[in-house]
């Protein structure tokens, strides 16, 4: 006699959240890489005119962050180098919608004198405003 069960398999909740300084270093790595790529594109296609290239450079930055969070295991290259990733608060992978919300939250966090990202250093769950908006954590990979 077989007994049917309805076991639901969920991802384990993330345990070790990453703090402000490590996340800052990963962001700087990504920013430097994007700046190099943006400069190459600006020089190649816009004769060095940064204002003319601003639109395409912005699109590249948005595509990079959202794409890496949603399709590369929640890791940008900077995050991968430092052994961390973005996950939803329930431990599941980030979706495109979650990545988009996180990006919008990051812009908001920057516009308010960086208070939204500095918040990571003081929050018990090590979440910035962008993490809270998107319901994400940055954890060790």
N, C-alpha and C positions, 0 to 999 in steps of 0.2 A: 504494500500500500504506500503510494507516494504522497507526500505532503507538499502542497504548493506553497511557495513563499513569495512575498512581494518585497524583496530586499531592494532598497534604493541605494545605489552607489553614488556617493558624493565625494568631491575632492576634499582632502584633509584641509582643515583651516590653517592658514599660514601662521607660523609661530614666531619666527625671528624677523621682526620688522627692522628696516634700515633707517638710520637717522639722518640728520641734516647734512653733516659734513661729507659723508660718503656719497650722498645723493648730489651734493653740490659739485664734487669732483667729476662724477659721471656726466652731469650737465655741461660742465666746462669742456670735457672731452668731446661731447657731441657738438657743442657750439663751435669749437675750433674746426672740427671736421666739416661742418656745414659752411662755415665762413670760407674755408679753402675752396670748397666746391662752388659756392656762390661767387667767389672772386674769379674763378676760372670761367664760369658761365658769363659773368659780366664782361670780362675781357674779350672772350671769344665772340659773343653775339651782340654786345651792346657797346663796343669800343671803350670799355671802362666806365661808362655812364651808369653809376649806381642808382640814380633816380629812375632812369628808364628800365633798369633791371629789377626794380623793387618788387613788382608784381610776380614775376616768375620766381624770384628768390623766396618770396613769402610762400608761394605754392609749394616749392620744394621743401621748405621747412615744415609746413603742415603735413605734407605727404609723408615725409620721413618719420616724424613723431607718431602720427596716427598709424601709419603702416607698420612700423616696428612694434608698437604696443599691441596692435591687433593681429598681425600676421607673422611675427618673428619671436613668438614665445614670450611676449611682454617685455622684450629687451631691446633697447637701443644699443648701438655699439659701445657707448660709454658704460651703460649698465652691464653689458656682457663682460667688459673688461674688468669690472669691479665685482662681478658675481652677484647681481641682483636682478629682480624682474618685477613687473607690475602684475598684480592679480586682483580680481574682485575680492571684496571682503569675505566672501564665502569660500575663497580659495580657487575658484574656477578661472579659466583664462579670460582675458579682456576681449570684448567684442568690438566691432567697428563703432557702434553707438557709444559704448563706454569710453573708448579712446577719444572720440569726438567730444564728449562731455568733459573728459579730463583735459583736453587741449583748451577748450573754452574756459574752463576753470583756471587753467594755468595763466591764460592771458589776463583774466580778472585778478588773479593773485599777484601778477607783475604790476598791473596798473595801480594798485593800491600800495604804492611805495614798497613793493616786494613783501608786504606784511603777510600775504597768503602763503608764501613759501618759507618765510622765517618762522611761521607758525609751527612748522615741522619740529623745530628744536624744542618747543615747549609743550607739544601735544602728547598726551599719554599713549596714543596709538601711533605716534610719529606720522601723522597725516597732515598734509597741507590742505588749503581750501580746495584745491583742485582734486585731491584725493577724496575729500568729504563729498564734494559735488558729484563725483563719479562713482562713489562707493568702492574705492580701491585702496590697496596697501602696496608698498614697495617692500619686498621681502628678499631674503637671501635666496639665490638660485641654487 
